[in-house]
Amino acid sequence: MISATQSIQLKDRIGGNYLAKISIYFNQHMIFNKFNQPFSTSYLSRVINRKQSNKKVEDGMFALAKELKEKEEREAVRRAKILEPVTPPDHE
């Protein structure tokens, strides 16, 4: 089961409307329940809010958070490159 701190951090990392984002990610990555059906948002809510434990769902949530963090880091690097000072070409 995820800890209270991890629950808060996951919600912060995923952002607003996190249940819908988790559900979309799970469907895109074919993370389904034992009946090969998508997890319901109420079930996802119970897992992220620590009412229920499910390793498969928790691992999927952490995978989404990792993917989002890597995307943010790539975006930060891209933005930093855009704002780098332009050096004038040498005219020799």
WOZI-V142898 format. One record per backbone hydrogen bond with DSSP energy under -1.0 kcal/mol. NH is the residue of the N-H (numbers start at 0). CO is the residue of the C=O. If there is no record, write none. Layout:
# WOZI-V142898
[[NH | CO] [NH | CO]]
This chain:
# WOZI-V142898
[[6 | 2] [7 | 3] [8 | 4] [9 | 5] [10 | 6] [11 | 7] [12 | 8] [13 | 9] [14 | 10] [20 | 16] [21 | 17] [22 | 18] [23 | 19] [24 | 20] [25 | 21] [26 | 22] [27 | 23] [28 | 24] [30 | 25] [32 | 36] [35 | 32] [43 | 39] [44 | 40] [45 | 41] [46 | 42] [47 | 43] [48 | 44] [49 | 46] [50 | 45] [51 | 45] [57 | 53] [58 | 54] [59 | 55] [60 | 56] [61 | 57] [62 | 58] [63 | 59] [64 | 60] [65 | 61] [66 | 62] [67 | 63] [68 | 64] [69 | 65] [70 | 66] [71 | 67] [72 | 68] [73 | 69] [74 | 70] [75 | 71] [76 | 72] [77 | 73] [78 | 74] [79 | 75] [80 | 76] [81 | 77] [82 | 78]]
